[in-house]
Amino acid sequence: MFFLFSDVLLYCARSSSPILQFKLHGELPLKLMTVEDSDERTKIPNSISIYTGTRSLLVAA
């Protein structure tokens, strides 16, 4: 699950506790982020690639 704030994109997973909680896996500062449509490059429909200086993610819906 992703949470977008004004300066950062957080990616998390839902915890197994009965209360609605999330475990933070990472944060990507928007200042350093590049986003591109990756449908044609990866042949995965409805996908985007997110790049920062240290990390890259492929997100598909």
KAFEN-V502285 format. One record per residue. SS is DSSP state (alpha for helix, beta for strand, coil for the rest). PSI is psi as a letter, one per 40 degrees, with the letter a starting at -180 (* if undefined). NEAR is the number of other ideal C-beta (glycine too) atoms within 12 Angstrom. Layout:
# KAFEN-V502285
{{SS PSI NEAR} {SS PSI NEAR}}
This chain:
# KAFEN-V502285
{{coil i 17} {beta i 22} {beta h 17} {beta h 17} {coil i 12} {coil d 9} {coil e 13} {beta i 19} {beta h 29} {beta h 20} {beta h 22} {beta i 18} {beta i 16} {beta h 15} {coil i 14} {coil e 10} {coil i 10} {coil e 7} {coil i 8} {coil g 10} {coil i 13} {beta i 17} {beta h 14} {beta h 18} {beta d 18} {beta i 20} {beta i 23} {beta h 29} {beta h 20} {alpha d 17} {alpha d 12} {alpha e 18} {coil i 23} {beta h 19} {beta h 21} {beta i 18} {beta h 18} {coil e 22} {alpha d 17} {alpha d 12} {alpha d 12} {alpha e 17} {coil f 11} {coil h 16} {coil i 12} {coil f 13} {beta i 20} {beta i 25} {beta h 22} {beta h 27} {beta i 20} {coil a 21} {coil d 11} {coil e 12} {coil i 19} {beta i 20} {beta i 24} {beta h 21} {beta h 23} {beta i 16} {coil * 10}}
